[in-house]
């Protein structure tokens, strides 16, 4: 995610799914914060609405707020370059 953030192709919003705010802040401080902004989902209701069933999951959301793609699992270099960036570019073209 830090690689995607560095490219500044799209804003990246983090969803702290059931994490305590202090724990989430500590994790981001330790690992780096690629997010434009982060929101809290303390009780998991947002996750239920989005269909989250395991973390990490990455959602590509269009300009209208519609989820266009869901990537399940950690985002590694291959997933980023072969899946997410091409899908982001395709969404930007449409």
N, C-alpha and C positions, 0 to 999 in steps of 0.2 A: 504494500500500500504506500510505503514511503516513496517508492520509485514512481508510482502513478501520481502521487501528490507533487513530486518534483517536476513532472512534465506539465502540470497545470492544465490538463485537458478538460477536466470537469471538477466541480467542487466535490469534496468527499465529506459526507456527514456520518459521524459515528453514532451508533445506538448502543448505549451501555445497558445491555440486557440483564436485568436483575442484579447488577453490581451495586455495591455501596459506593456513593460518590467518592469517598476517600480512597477506596481500593482502585477505582477506575483512574483517578488522578495519579496515584502512585504508579500504576502500570504504564500509563502514557509518559510519565516522567522518566521511567526506567528504559522503556523501549523506543521512545520517540513518538511524536504526535503528528500523524499525517492528515488529521482532520481539519476541515474548514470550521466545523463546529461539531459538538457532541450533544446528544440529548439523552435523558435518563428514562429508562423503562423499569422502574423499581419493582413493579408488580407483574411484569410480563404481559400486560394487556396489548401493547403495541406489537410485541412479538407474535401473539396469538392472531391478531388481525392480519399480519403479514405472512403468517404461515411458517414462522421460525420453529424448527424442531431440533436444531442442534447448532452450536456455534463453533467456528465462525461461519457466517453466511454473508454474501455480498449481493446487494440488489442494485440493478441499474434501473433508474427511475427517469422517465422522460420529463419534458418541461411541463406537462400537464399533471404530473404526480402519479402517473400510471407505472406500475412495476412492469418492466419490459423483459427482464432477465434475472434469474436467480442463480448465483454461483455458490455451490456448497463446498465448504472446506477452506483451508488456508490458501491465500493467494500467493503462489510462488511465481518465479520468473516465467515459466511456461504458460501458466494460466493467465498471467497478465498479458503477455505478448501474443499468445495464440488464440485467446478467447475474449478477454475483457476489452482490450484496446480495439480489436476489430469490431466488436459489438457496439462499443461507444461511438466509434467513427460512423458506423452504419446508422445509428440513431441520430447522430448529428446531421447526416446527409438527408434524412427523411423529414 
